[in-house]
Amino acid sequence: MNDSKNPLSPHLQIYRWQVSSLVSITHRITGILNLLGLIFICIWISSAGISQNLFEFYSIFLKSFVGKFILIGFTWSMSYHLLSGVRHFFWDLGYGYEIKTANLSGIIVILGSFVLTIIFWMIGRGLI
Amino acid sequence: MKASRKWIFQRFSALIAAPIIIWFLISLISLSTGDYNAVVNFFSKPLFSFLTIILLITGFFHAKIGLGEIFEDYIQDEKIKNFSNLLTLLLSIIIPSITIILLLYKF
């Protein structure tokens, strides 16, 4: 297939917002956020590998309000992308194409991402 | 890369990365309150180090293909698109490689 002759997708500004488009664009945005999160993780691991001082310096940032906000945001972003990814797998297997089902699964992804974030934090902090 | 091959690789990398990222996220949340020694101990375990390396490889690979799809949809200029793809490719190789080398030799 010759990629260069593909037409561009219609840009976001001309869409009427619906559950389907909201879930779809958020899948892409969280994908980008997850990449930033992976880079953060690489810096975190690398700093511990390079020296204790560097790690402690980075740790102070991670334990700050901004650091916690980023970590919670990253957990949500990953939770969302995971659930939305499962939805994509169902489509790949041929299920869930009806408009009603697709809207319902979209809403489940949005709400579920917050529930999953809370579950990850409760397990991580030893509350479950 | 052919579009059909990208499609398969994207799903394959997701299937490998998904269970590992769940484990890693929980560990990360747990370690974020811990100190330097806790983190070093964690990555000194061969299994944990191995899982992290697999996660970084599949994760960055998945991100490279995914970003390429976004560029395909929203960047019209061929030159800018090619440059963006090249830059993403280089970063998605260099960043995890440095981390993996450190994981293998420094923990």
gemmi code that builds the backbone of each chain (N, CA, C; Angstrom):
import gemmi

chains = {
    "A": [
        ("MET", (0.843, -1.193, 0.000), (0.000, 0.000, 0.000), (0.881, 1.247, 0.000)),
        ("ASN", (0.551, 2.211, -0.845), (1.349, 3.433, -0.889), (0.794, 4.457, 0.104)),
        ("ASP", (1.506, 4.633, 1.229), (1.032, 5.512, 2.298), (0.889, 6.962, 1.846)),
        ("SER", (1.763, 7.389, 0.926), (1.817, 8.812, 0.590), (0.555, 9.290, -0.118)),
        ("LYS", (-0.229, 8.353, -0.713), (-1.440, 8.789, -1.417), (-2.680, 8.705, -0.519)),
        ("ASN", (-2.498, 8.325, 0.761), (-3.647, 8.238, 1.660), (-4.230, 9.623, 1.910)),
        ("PRO", (-5.561, 9.741, 1.964), (-6.137, 11.018, 2.385), (-5.936, 11.200, 3.882)),
        ("LEU", (-5.899, 12.447, 4.364), (-5.787, 12.694, 5.803), (-7.140, 12.469, 6.467)),
        ("SER", (-7.107, 12.111, 7.758), (-8.354, 11.998, 8.503), (-8.927, 13.388, 8.709)),
        ("PRO", (-10.271, 13.498, 8.809), (-10.842, 14.812, 9.131), (-10.326, 15.289, 10.488)),
        ("HIS", (-9.958, 16.539, 10.604), (-9.399, 17.028, 11.863), (-10.482, 17.192, 12.921)),
        ("LEU", (-10.010, 17.229, 14.180), (-10.930, 17.111, 15.316), (-11.953, 18.226, 15.420)),
        ("GLN", (-11.576, 19.437, 14.964), (-12.457, 20.583, 15.185), (-13.814, 20.427, 14.496)),
        ("ILE", (-13.882, 19.610, 13.426), (-15.147, 19.534, 12.690), (-16.042, 18.387, 13.159)),
        ("TYR", (-15.619, 17.683, 14.225), (-16.443, 16.598, 14.745), (-17.504, 17.104, 15.717)),
        ("ARG", (-18.694, 16.490, 15.652), (-19.664, 16.696, 16.734), (-19.285, 15.673, 17.794)),
        ("TRP", (-19.101, 16.112, 19.055), (-18.612, 15.197, 20.083), (-19.639, 14.131, 20.439)),
        ("GLN", (-19.153, 12.872, 20.456), (-19.991, 11.748, 20.840), (-19.127, 10.830, 21.685)),
        ("VAL", (-19.734, 9.841, 22.344), (-18.959, 8.926, 23.178), (-17.859, 8.271, 22.346)),
        ("SER", (-18.238, 7.812, 21.128), (-17.275, 7.073, 20.308), (-16.037, 7.902, 19.967)),
        ("SER", (-16.254, 9.182, 19.584), (-15.103, 10.003, 19.214), (-14.290, 10.402, 20.443)),
        ("LEU", (-14.999, 10.635, 21.566), (-14.310, 11.010, 22.806), (-13.385, 9.882, 23.265)),
        ("VAL", (-13.903, 8.639, 23.252), (-13.107, 7.495, 23.703), (-11.926, 7.262, 22.760)),
        ("SER", (-12.185, 7.444, 21.471), (-11.142, 7.217, 20.477), (-9.988, 8.212, 20.613)),
        ("ILE", (-10.323, 9.512, 20.710), (-9.244, 10.508, 20.790), (-8.518, 10.393, 22.125)),
        ("THR", (-9.262, 10.035, 23.188), (-8.601, 9.885, 24.490), (-7.647, 8.693, 24.475)),
        ("HIS", (-7.973, 7.666, 23.685), (-7.060, 6.521, 23.552), (-5.720, 6.996, 23.001)),
        ("ARG", (-5.783, 7.888, 22.020), (-4.549, 8.408, 21.420), (-3.799, 9.329, 22.375)),
        ("ILE", (-4.556, 10.219, 23.058), (-3.904, 11.147, 23.987), (-3.232, 10.369, 25.125)),
        ("THR", (-3.956, 9.368, 25.688), (-3.349, 8.596, 26.777), (-2.152, 7.793, 26.258)),
        ("GLY", (-2.195, 7.385, 24.984), (-1.047, 6.700, 24.397), (0.195, 7.570, 24.447)),
        ("ILE", (0.017, 8.853, 24.100), (1.151, 9.786, 24.131), (1.599, 10.020, 25.583)),
        ("LEU", (0.625, 10.200, 26.494), (0.968, 10.396, 27.908), (1.726, 9.180, 28.454)),
        ("ASN", (1.306, 7.976, 28.023), (1.973, 6.761, 28.496), (3.418, 6.708, 28.019)),
        ("LEU", (3.657, 7.204, 26.811), (5.039, 7.259, 26.309), (5.868, 8.192, 27.200)),
        ("LEU", (5.285, 9.361, 27.546), (5.988, 10.277, 28.445), (6.250, 9.592, 29.790)),
        ("GLY", (5.257, 8.814, 30.255), (5.404, 8.075, 31.509), (6.535, 7.060, 31.430)),
        ("LEU", (6.620, 6.350, 30.292), (7.697, 5.372, 30.105), (9.065, 6.067, 30.162)),
        ("ILE", (9.137, 7.279, 29.556), (10.398, 8.025, 29.577), (10.744, 8.415, 31.023)),
        ("PHE", (9.722, 8.837, 31.783), (9.914, 9.149, 33.207), (10.467, 7.929, 33.958)),
        ("ILE", (9.887, 6.756, 33.666), (10.320, 5.519, 34.324), (11.780, 5.229, 33.981)),
        ("CYS", (12.131, 5.444, 32.708), (13.522, 5.218, 32.283), (14.478, 6.133, 33.043)),
        ("ILE", (14.080, 7.402, 33.201), (14.944, 8.346, 33.927), (15.065, 7.906, 35.395)),
        ("TRP", (13.948, 7.454, 35.960), (13.902, 7.009, 37.358), (14.850, 5.820, 37.569)),
        ("ILE", (14.713, 4.788, 36.712), (15.566, 3.602, 36.833), (17.027, 3.979, 36.590)),
        ("SER", (17.262, 4.774, 35.539), (18.633, 5.149, 35.188), (19.296, 5.925, 36.313)),
        ("SER", (18.537, 6.846, 36.936), (19.128, 7.649, 38.006), (19.580, 6.752, 39.158)),
        ("ALA", (18.773, 5.718, 39.467), (19.160, 4.781, 40.532), (20.388, 3.977, 40.111)),
        ("GLY", (20.507, 3.706, 38.813), (21.653, 2.943, 38.314), (22.926, 3.761, 38.272)),
        ("ILE", (22.783, 5.083, 38.104), (23.972, 5.933, 37.966), (24.553, 6.299, 39.334)),
        ("SER", (23.725, 6.895, 40.217), (24.242, 7.209, 41.558), (23.109, 7.449, 42.541)),
        ("GLN", (23.419, 7.218, 43.827), (22.391, 7.405, 44.856), (21.970, 8.870, 44.956)),
        ("ASN", (22.955, 9.771, 44.821), (22.653, 11.204, 44.914), (21.649, 11.645, 43.858)),
        ("LEU", (21.888, 11.191, 42.626), (21.004, 11.538, 41.521), (19.599, 10.992, 41.788)),
        ("PHE", (19.537, 9.757, 42.292), (18.255, 9.131, 42.591), (17.506, 9.908, 43.670)),
        ("GLU", (18.226, 10.293, 44.748), (17.593, 11.038, 45.852), (17.027, 12.362, 45.349)),
        ("PHE", (17.789, 13.002, 44.459), (17.365, 14.276, 43.878), (16.033, 14.092, 43.125)),
        ("TYR", (15.973, 13.028, 42.335), (14.776, 12.719, 41.553), (13.626, 12.302, 42.475)),
        ("SER", (13.967, 11.599, 43.574), (12.978, 11.129, 44.543), (12.234, 12.281, 45.210)),
        ("ILE", (12.993, 13.343, 45.529), (12.380, 14.508, 46.170), (11.274, 15.055, 45.275)),
        ("PHE", (11.567, 15.096, 43.969), (10.569, 15.557, 43.007), (9.359, 14.611, 42.965)),
        ("LEU", (9.636, 13.286, 42.930), (8.545, 12.307, 42.851), (7.634, 12.338, 44.070)),
        ("LYS", (8.230, 12.656, 45.241), (7.431, 12.664, 46.471), (6.726, 13.995, 46.701)),
        ("SER", (7.008, 14.989, 45.855), (6.357, 16.291, 45.989), (4.921, 16.196, 45.464)),
        ("PHE", (4.178, 17.287, 45.639), (2.791, 17.324, 45.180), (2.710, 17.101, 43.670)),
        ("VAL", (3.574, 17.813, 42.934), (3.590, 17.686, 41.472), (3.945, 16.257, 41.058)),
        ("GLY", (4.936, 15.676, 41.748), (5.355, 14.307, 41.447), (4.220, 13.317, 41.652)),
        ("LYS", (3.498, 13.469, 42.776), (2.366, 12.574, 43.070), (1.264, 12.735, 42.039)),
        ("PHE", (1.028, 13.991, 41.655), (0.008, 14.273, 40.640), (0.367, 13.561, 39.325)),
        ("ILE", (1.653, 13.642, 38.940), (2.112, 12.985, 37.713), (1.943, 11.463, 37.817)),
        ("LEU", (2.300, 10.905, 38.973), (2.206, 9.446, 39.153), (0.744, 8.969, 39.116)),
        ("ILE", (-0.143, 9.734, 39.762), (-1.568, 9.384, 39.724), (-2.105, 9.549, 38.305)),
        ("GLY", (-1.709, 10.629, 37.642), (-2.130, 10.871, 36.260), (-1.662, 9.762, 35.331)),
        ("PHE", (-0.421, 9.322, 35.542), (0.139, 8.246, 34.727), (-0.623, 6.941, 34.958)),
        ("THR", (-0.960, 6.665, 36.220), (-1.739, 5.459, 36.530), (-3.096, 5.505, 35.832)),
        ("TRP", (-3.739, 6.686, 35.857), (-5.034, 6.809, 35.188), (-4.886, 6.614, 33.680)),
        ("SER", (-3.861, 7.278, 33.118), (-3.635, 7.218, 31.681), (-3.402, 5.779, 31.213)),
        ("MET", (-2.600, 5.031, 31.989), (-2.347, 3.627, 31.672), (-3.628, 2.798, 31.827)),
        ("SER", (-4.384, 3.059, 32.914), (-5.634, 2.329, 33.149), (-6.587, 2.523, 31.978)),
        ("TYR", (-6.689, 3.780, 31.553), (-7.590, 4.097, 30.449), (-7.161, 3.362, 29.177)),
        ("HIS", (-5.867, 3.470, 28.859), (-5.354, 2.875, 27.616), (-5.503, 1.347, 27.638)),
        ("LEU", (-5.316, 0.749, 28.824), (-5.481, -0.705, 28.968), (-6.927, -1.115, 28.671)),
        ("LEU", (-7.880, -0.416, 29.326), (-9.296, -0.766, 29.137), (-9.757, -0.495, 27.711)),
        ("SER", (-9.337, 0.647, 27.172), (-9.698, 0.980, 25.801), (-9.058, -0.026, 24.836)),
        ("GLY", (-7.866, -0.508, 25.185), (-7.198, -1.528, 24.385), (-7.972, -2.836, 24.379)),
        ("VAL", (-8.521, -3.203, 25.541), (-9.345, -4.422, 25.622), (-10.553, -4.276, 24.695)),
        ("ARG", (-11.138, -3.052, 24.695), (-12.287, -2.768, 23.814), (-11.890, -2.969, 22.348)),
        ("HIS", (-10.684, -2.517, 21.994), (-10.191, -2.718, 20.625), (-10.033, -4.203, 20.291)),
        ("PHE", (-9.573, -4.985, 21.278), (-9.402, -6.419, 21.040), (-10.739, -7.098, 20.763)),
        ("PHE", (-11.776, -6.667, 21.482), (-13.112, -7.224, 21.215), (-13.544, -6.919, 19.789)),
        ("TRP", (-13.261, -5.684, 19.335), (-13.591, -5.320, 17.951), (-12.821, -6.194, 16.973)),
        ("ASP", (-11.528, -6.393, 17.280), (-10.693, -7.220, 16.392), (-11.242, -8.635, 16.280)),
        ("LEU", (-11.849, -9.114, 17.382), (-12.425, -10.466, 17.366), (-13.820, -10.481, 16.746)),
        ("GLY", (-14.319, -9.275, 16.413), (-15.603, -9.194, 15.717), (-16.806, -8.900, 16.594)),
        ("TYR", (-16.551, -8.496, 17.861), (-17.677, -8.216, 18.770), (-17.813, -6.729, 19.076)),
        ("GLY", (-19.020, -6.314, 19.420), (-19.247, -4.981, 19.986), (-19.398, -3.852, 18.990)),
        ("TYR", (-19.765, -4.176, 17.743), (-19.866, -3.125, 16.730), (-21.193, -2.368, 16.737)),
        ("GLU", (-22.251, -2.946, 17.370), (-23.536, -2.255, 17.386), (-23.371, -0.916, 18.110)),
        ("ILE", (-24.081, 0.117, 17.633), (-23.902, 1.456, 18.195), (-24.167, 1.468, 19.694)),
        ("LYS", (-25.253, 0.772, 20.120), (-25.579, 0.747, 21.549), (-24.456, 0.117, 22.352)),
        ("THR", (-23.943, -1.033, 21.856), (-22.866, -1.739, 22.557), (-21.603, -0.880, 22.602)),
        ("ALA", (-21.286, -0.245, 21.462), (-20.065, 0.568, 21.390), (-20.148, 1.760, 22.343)),
        ("ASN", (-21.326, 2.383, 22.438), (-21.495, 3.498, 23.379), (-21.374, 3.033, 24.820)),
        ("LEU", (-21.992, 1.870, 25.102), (-21.935, 1.338, 26.469), (-20.496, 0.978, 26.846)),
        ("SER", (-19.787, 0.282, 25.935), (-18.406, -0.106, 26.252), (-17.527, 1.139, 26.402)),
        ("GLY", (-17.843, 2.185, 25.630), (-17.102, 3.446, 25.761), (-17.266, 4.054, 27.142)),
        ("ILE", (-18.517, 4.040, 27.634), (-18.792, 4.592, 28.967), (-18.115, 3.734, 30.040)),
        ("ILE", (-18.129, 2.403, 29.825), (-17.457, 1.512, 30.776), (-15.959, 1.821, 30.840)),
        ("VAL", (-15.354, 2.096, 29.672), (-13.930, 2.429, 29.630), (-13.647, 3.703, 30.435)),
        ("ILE", (-14.494, 4.744, 30.221), (-14.274, 6.025, 30.909), (-14.398, 5.850, 32.428)),
        ("LEU", (-15.512, 5.249, 32.864), (-15.723, 5.078, 34.310), (-14.716, 4.078, 34.884)),
        ("GLY", (-14.496, 2.976, 34.141), (-13.595, 1.925, 34.612), (-12.177, 2.416, 34.821)),
        ("SER", (-11.748, 3.395, 34.012), (-10.367, 3.879, 34.147), (-10.131, 4.490, 35.531)),
        ("PHE", (-11.165, 5.168, 36.064), (-11.020, 5.764, 37.401), (-11.040, 4.675, 38.484)),
        ("VAL", (-11.918, 3.690, 38.297), (-12.000, 2.589, 39.263), (-10.677, 1.829, 39.299)),
        ("LEU", (-10.126, 1.540, 38.100), (-8.873, 0.790, 38.001), (-7.716, 1.567, 38.646)),
        ("THR", (-7.721, 2.898, 38.454), (-6.680, 3.743, 39.063), (-6.703, 3.591, 40.584)),
        ("ILE", (-7.926, 3.648, 41.146), (-8.074, 3.525, 42.601), (-7.604, 2.137, 43.066)),
        ("ILE", (-7.984, 1.097, 42.291), (-7.589, -0.273, 42.663), (-6.056, -0.414, 42.649)),
        ("PHE", (-5.409, 0.103, 41.598), (-3.941, 0.025, 41.517), (-3.290, 0.699, 42.723)),
        ("TRP", (-3.818, 1.876, 43.105), (-3.231, 2.607, 44.239), (-3.483, 1.890, 45.555)),
        ("MET", (-4.662, 1.289, 45.697), (-4.937, 0.576, 46.946), (-4.042, -0.649, 47.079)),
        ("ILE", (-3.819, -1.371, 45.968), (-2.923, -2.529, 46.030), (-1.489, -2.062, 46.280)),
        ("GLY", (-1.078, -1.000, 45.551), (0.284, -0.484, 45.676), (0.616, 0.003, 47.077)),
        ("ARG", (-0.390, 0.575, 47.746), (-0.173, 1.098, 49.094), (-0.532, 0.072, 50.178)),
        ("GLY", (-0.822, -1.174, 49.736), (-1.088, -2.256, 50.686), (-2.425, -2.174, 51.393)),
        ("LEU", (-3.397, -1.479, 50.771), (-4.714, -1.347, 51.408), (-5.650, -2.498, 51.042)),
        ("ILE", (-5.276, -3.252, 49.996), (-6.077, -4.432, 49.642), (-5.214, -5.674, 49.838)),
    ],
    "B": [
        ("MET", (7.359, -0.284, 6.884), (6.670, -1.504, 7.306), (5.262, -1.550, 6.693)),
        ("LYS", (4.835, -2.740, 6.256), (3.493, -2.875, 5.693), (2.432, -2.635, 6.759)),
        ("ALA", (1.303, -2.040, 6.311), (0.237, -1.682, 7.259), (-0.284, -2.909, 8.009)),
        ("SER", (-0.406, -4.046, 7.294), (-0.934, -5.255, 7.942), (0.032, -5.769, 9.005)),
        ("ARG", (1.326, -5.629, 8.724), (2.325, -6.077, 9.696), (2.308, -5.178, 10.933)),
        ("LYS", (2.153, -3.848, 10.702), (2.048, -2.903, 11.828), (0.875, -3.287, 12.716)),
        ("TRP", (-0.245, -3.602, 12.056), (-1.487, -3.965, 12.766), (-1.225, -5.150, 13.692)),
        ("ILE", (-0.563, -6.188, 13.172), (-0.290, -7.384, 13.971), (0.709, -7.096, 15.083)),
        ("PHE", (1.798, -6.394, 14.757), (2.820, -6.068, 15.761), (2.235, -5.221, 16.894)),
        ("GLN", (1.321, -4.292, 16.534), (0.745, -3.405, 17.536), (-0.061, -4.205, 18.559)),
        ("ARG", (-0.798, -5.205, 18.081), (-1.598, -6.029, 18.996), (-0.724, -7.002, 19.785)),
        ("PHE", (0.264, -7.531, 19.118), (1.177, -8.480, 19.762), (1.945, -7.807, 20.907)),
        ("SER", (2.483, -6.597, 20.639), (3.221, -5.882, 21.688), (2.305, -5.495, 22.840)),
        ("ALA", (1.045, -5.168, 22.514), (0.078, -4.812, 23.564), (-0.191, -6.010, 24.471)),
        ("LEU", (-0.339, -7.188, 23.865), (-0.636, -8.398, 24.647), (0.501, -8.735, 25.612)),
        ("ILE", (1.749, -8.474, 25.191), (2.888, -8.760, 26.072), (3.019, -7.675, 27.137)),
        ("ALA", (2.901, -6.404, 26.719), (3.141, -5.286, 27.644), (2.037, -5.147, 28.695)),
        ("ALA", (0.780, -5.447, 28.332), (-0.349, -5.175, 29.234), (-0.224, -5.842, 30.611)),
        ("PRO", (-0.010, -7.184, 30.673), (0.094, -7.772, 32.016), (1.320, -7.266, 32.793)),
        ("ILE", (2.421, -6.987, 32.071), (3.629, -6.529, 32.768), (3.434, -5.119, 33.325)),
        ("ILE", (2.731, -4.244, 32.566), (2.567, -2.865, 33.052), (1.670, -2.843, 34.290)),
        ("ILE", (0.716, -3.772, 34.385), (-0.133, -3.823, 35.585), (0.735, -4.119, 36.814)),
        ("TRP", (1.586, -5.130, 36.681), (2.516, -5.471, 37.768), (3.457, -4.291, 38.058)),
        ("PHE", (3.964, -3.660, 36.988), (4.948, -2.595, 37.169), (4.336, -1.362, 37.830)),
        ("LEU", (3.117, -0.998, 37.415), (2.449, 0.172, 37.999), (2.275, 0.004, 39.504)),
        ("ILE", (1.795, -1.171, 39.909), (1.586, -1.435, 41.333), (2.919, -1.379, 42.087)),
        ("SER", (3.964, -1.946, 41.487), (5.292, -1.904, 42.101), (5.804, -0.471, 42.198)),
        ("LEU", (5.566, 0.305, 41.143), (6.026, 1.693, 41.104), (5.352, 2.509, 42.209)),
        ("ILE", (4.037, 2.326, 42.370), (3.287, 3.034, 43.410), (3.844, 2.645, 44.779)),
        ("SER", (4.118, 1.346, 44.941), (4.650, 0.860, 46.199), (6.055, 1.410, 46.465)),
        ("LEU", (6.905, 1.414, 45.432), (8.290, 1.869, 45.588), (8.406, 3.387, 45.726)),
        ("SER", (7.374, 4.121, 45.278), (7.467, 5.582, 45.288), (7.540, 6.135, 46.707)),
        ("THR", (7.156, 5.321, 47.698), (7.291, 5.777, 49.089), (8.586, 5.242, 49.706)),
        ("GLY", (9.232, 4.301, 49.004), (10.429, 3.669, 49.549), (11.695, 4.470, 49.286)),
        ("ASP", (12.823, 3.951, 49.772), (14.091, 4.659, 49.597), (14.929, 4.013, 48.488)),
        ("TYR", (16.150, 4.530, 48.354), (17.077, 4.066, 47.319), (17.322, 2.567, 47.393)),
        ("ASN", (17.558, 2.048, 48.619), (17.864, 0.627, 48.776), (16.714, -0.268, 48.318)),
        ("ALA", (15.490, 0.180, 48.600), (14.320, -0.611, 48.182), (14.273, -0.729, 46.663)),
        ("VAL", (14.575, 0.387, 45.987), (14.546, 0.396, 44.523), (15.669, -0.480, 43.953)),
        ("VAL", (16.877, -0.355, 44.533), (18.011, -1.168, 44.065), (17.720, -2.654, 44.287)),
        ("ASN", (17.181, -2.986, 45.469), (16.820, -4.385, 45.748), (15.815, -4.921, 44.737)),
        ("PHE", (14.847, -4.073, 44.429), (13.796, -4.472, 43.490), (14.385, -4.848, 42.130)),
        ("PHE", (15.209, -3.959, 41.571), (15.745, -4.202, 40.232), (16.929, -5.168, 40.241)),
        ("SER", (17.416, -5.540, 41.437), (18.489, -6.537, 41.510), (17.947, -7.948, 41.320)),
        ("LYS", (16.644, -8.113, 41.539), (16.055, -9.435, 41.339), (16.017, -9.739, 39.840)),
        ("PRO", (16.613, -10.863, 39.419), (16.689, -11.164, 37.975), (15.327, -11.180, 37.279)),
        ("LEU", (14.314, -11.748, 37.940), (12.991, -11.823, 37.315), (12.403, -10.427, 37.092)),
        ("PHE", (12.518, -9.562, 38.132), (11.955, -8.214, 38.040), (12.678, -7.408, 36.969)),
        ("SER", (14.010, -7.568, 36.934), (14.817, -6.876, 35.940), (14.429, -7.341, 34.537)),
        ("PHE", (14.271, -8.650, 34.391), (13.887, -9.237, 33.101), (12.528, -8.697, 32.633)),
        ("LEU", (11.533, -8.718, 33.551), (10.195, -8.235, 33.199), (10.221, -6.761, 32.795)),
        ("THR", (11.036, -5.971, 33.523), (11.135, -4.546, 33.209), (11.729, -4.342, 31.819)),
        ("ILE", (12.752, -5.138, 31.489), (13.384, -5.025, 30.170), (12.381, -5.377, 29.063)),
        ("ILE", (11.625, -6.459, 29.262), (10.608, -6.841, 28.270), (9.557, -5.725, 28.128)),
        ("LEU", (9.179, -5.133, 29.279), (8.202, -4.045, 29.264), (8.723, -2.846, 28.469)),
        ("LEU", (9.988, -2.479, 28.683), (10.547, -1.319, 27.990), (10.628, -1.574, 26.486)),
        ("ILE", (11.057, -2.776, 26.099), (11.169, -3.093, 24.665), (9.790, -3.065, 23.993)),
        ("THR", (8.823, -3.809, 24.569), (7.495, -3.876, 23.950), (6.762, -2.528, 24.055)),
        ("GLY", (6.954, -1.834, 25.179), (6.286, -0.550, 25.399), (6.741, 0.507, 24.401)),
        ("PHE", (8.046, 0.664, 24.238), (8.554, 1.682, 23.305), (8.249, 1.292, 21.857)),
        ("PHE", (8.275, -0.014, 21.572), (7.933, -0.494, 20.236), (6.472, -0.152, 19.904)),
        ("HIS", (5.598, -0.422, 20.867), (4.167, -0.127, 20.739), (3.960, 1.384, 20.543)),
        ("ALA", (4.710, 2.177, 21.299), (4.600, 3.641, 21.213), (5.076, 4.138, 19.848)),
        ("LYS", (6.136, 3.536, 19.344), (6.664, 3.935, 18.029), (5.613, 3.721, 16.935)),
        ("ILE", (4.991, 2.544, 16.917), (3.972, 2.264, 15.896), (2.755, 3.181, 16.090)),
        ("GLY", (2.331, 3.336, 17.346), (1.157, 4.158, 17.651), (1.353, 5.606, 17.241)),
        ("LEU", (2.520, 6.172, 17.580), (2.795, 7.562, 17.209), (2.827, 7.699, 15.691)),
        ("GLY", (3.382, 6.694, 15.011), (3.422, 6.696, 13.546), (2.019, 6.804, 12.951)),
        ("GLU", (1.061, 6.091, 13.581), (-0.334, 6.138, 13.124), (-0.919, 7.536, 13.297)),
        ("ILE", (-0.566, 8.178, 14.434), (-1.074, 9.534, 14.694), (-0.471, 10.520, 13.683)),
        ("PHE", (0.838, 10.369, 13.426), (1.489, 11.235, 12.425), (0.809, 11.069, 11.071)),
        ("GLU", (0.508, 9.812, 10.719), (-0.116, 9.503, 9.425), (-1.441, 10.255, 9.272)),
        ("ASP", (-2.181, 10.378, 10.386), (-3.489, 11.031, 10.338), (-3.426, 12.553, 10.364)),
        ("TYR", (-2.420, 13.106, 11.027), (-2.474, 14.548, 11.283), (-1.349, 15.379, 10.695)),
        ("ILE", (-0.325, 14.738, 10.128), (0.745, 15.535, 9.515), (0.656, 15.384, 8.003)),
        ("GLN", (0.436, 16.499, 7.322), (0.240, 16.448, 5.883), (1.574, 16.461, 5.141)),
        ("ASP", (2.494, 17.314, 5.618), (3.775, 17.493, 4.937), (4.638, 16.233, 5.053)),
        ("GLU", (4.980, 15.636, 3.907), (5.744, 14.384, 3.897), (7.081, 14.514, 4.626)),
        ("LYS", (7.760, 15.654, 4.404), (9.094, 15.827, 5.009), (8.999, 15.875, 6.527)),
        ("ILE", (8.038, 16.651, 7.027), (7.872, 16.759, 8.488), (7.479, 15.403, 9.062)),
        ("LYS", (6.609, 14.680, 8.316), (6.164, 13.364, 8.775), (7.342, 12.395, 8.855)),
        ("ASN", (8.152, 12.370, 7.798), (9.317, 11.473, 7.797), (10.299, 11.817, 8.907)),
        ("PHE", (10.514, 13.126, 9.106), (11.424, 13.555, 10.166), (10.886, 13.151, 11.534)),
        ("SER", (9.567, 13.345, 11.748), (8.947, 12.968, 13.029), (9.098, 11.473, 13.270)),
        ("ASN", (8.879, 10.683, 12.209), (9.010, 9.234, 12.340), (10.435, 8.814, 12.665)),
        ("LEU", (11.401, 9.475, 12.016), (12.807, 9.150, 12.252), (13.202, 9.491, 13.685)),
        ("LEU", (12.768, 10.700, 14.132), (13.081, 11.148, 15.489), (12.477, 10.184, 16.526)),
        ("THR", (11.217, 9.786, 16.303), (10.551, 8.847, 17.213), (11.288, 7.516, 17.244)),
        ("LEU", (11.701, 7.055, 16.047), (12.412, 5.777, 15.965), (13.703, 5.824, 16.784)),
        ("LEU", (14.491, 6.903, 16.577), (15.770, 7.024, 17.293), (15.556, 7.070, 18.801)),
        ("LEU", (14.590, 7.933, 19.252), (14.346, 8.069, 20.691), (13.822, 6.768, 21.290)),
        ("SER", (12.976, 6.051, 20.535), (12.395, 4.815, 21.080), (13.406, 3.668, 21.091)),
        ("ILE", (14.564, 3.887, 20.478), (15.649, 2.906, 20.589), (16.647, 3.341, 21.656)),
        ("ILE", (17.039, 4.644, 21.603), (18.107, 5.130, 22.488), (17.689, 5.122, 23.967)),
        ("ILE", (16.498, 5.692, 24.262), (16.090, 5.827, 25.673), (15.987, 4.468, 26.384)),
        ("PRO", (15.241, 3.485, 25.821), (15.201, 2.201, 26.536), (16.547, 1.487, 26.547)),
        ("SER", (17.363, 1.652, 25.496), (18.663, 0.971, 25.450), (19.556, 1.387, 26.606)),
        ("ILE", (19.612, 2.711, 26.851), (20.446, 3.203, 27.963), (19.964, 2.582, 29.272)),
        ("THR", (18.632, 2.605, 29.475), (18.062, 2.075, 30.713), (18.326, 0.580, 30.853)),
        ("ILE", (18.202, -0.160, 29.743), (18.408, -1.608, 29.795), (19.871, -1.939, 30.111)),
        ("ILE", (20.797, -1.185, 29.513), (22.225, -1.414, 29.801), (22.496, -1.180, 31.291)),
        ("LEU", (21.928, -0.081, 31.836), (22.109, 0.200, 33.264), (21.485, -0.908, 34.115)),
        ("LEU", (20.298, -1.385, 33.712), (19.626, -2.459, 34.457), (20.490, -3.723, 34.490)),
        ("LEU", (21.142, -4.015, 33.370), (21.935, -5.244, 33.268), (23.254, -5.158, 34.017)),
        ("TYR", (23.866, -3.945, 34.050), (25.221, -3.863, 34.594), (25.347, -3.128, 35.916)),
        ("LYS", (24.294, -2.395, 36.336), (24.451, -1.555, 37.532), (23.611, -2.020, 38.715)),
        ("PHE", (22.802, -3.035, 38.528), (21.969, -3.473, 39.666), (22.364, -4.874, 40.128)),
    ],
}
model = gemmi.Model(1)
for chain_id, residues in chains.items():
    chain = gemmi.Chain(chain_id)
    for i, (resn, *xyz) in enumerate(residues, 1):
        res = gemmi.Residue()
        res.name, res.seqid = resn, gemmi.SeqId(i, " ")
        for name, pos in zip(("N", "CA", "C"), xyz):
            atom = gemmi.Atom()
            atom.name, atom.element = name, gemmi.Element(name[0])
            atom.pos, atom.b_iso = gemmi.Position(*pos), 0.0
            res.add_atom(atom)
        chain.add_residue(res)
    model.add_chain(chain)
structure = gemmi.Structure()
structure.add_model(model)
structure.setup_entities()
